[in-house]
Amino acid sequence: MDMQRGCNTQYPGYGLRAVVTDQHNAYSWRCTSPWGYSVGIDVNKECVTQYGAGASAGLTDPRNPYTWFCRR
């Protein structure tokens, strides 16, 4: 799943960057700004945006932020 795309589509025009705040927590993805604004990413919503209706998010390892994927 493209988390940066999630920031861009869920918060358009803010110029937010997708970052992992805890390398051992898959749920720690945030969209952040240089001025301190931080907001979460709706991973299910992003799967639908990227892959269409019926898509949902899955996770291989909750301790690894890079194991998110989309499924149908």
Stockholm file with secondary structure:
# STOCKHOLM 1.0

chainA/1-72         MDMQRGCNTQYPGYGLRAVVTDQHNAYSWRCTSPWGYSVGIDVNKECVTQYGAGASAGLTDPRNPYTWFCRR
#=GR chainA/1-72 SS CCHHHHHHHHSTTSCCEEEESCTTCGGGEEEECTTSCEEECCHHHHHHHHHCTTCEEEESCTTCTTCEEEEC
#=GC SS_cons        CCHHHHHHHHSTTSCCEEEESCTTCGGGEEEECTTSCEEECCHHHHHHHHHCTTCEEEESCTTCTTCEEEEC
//
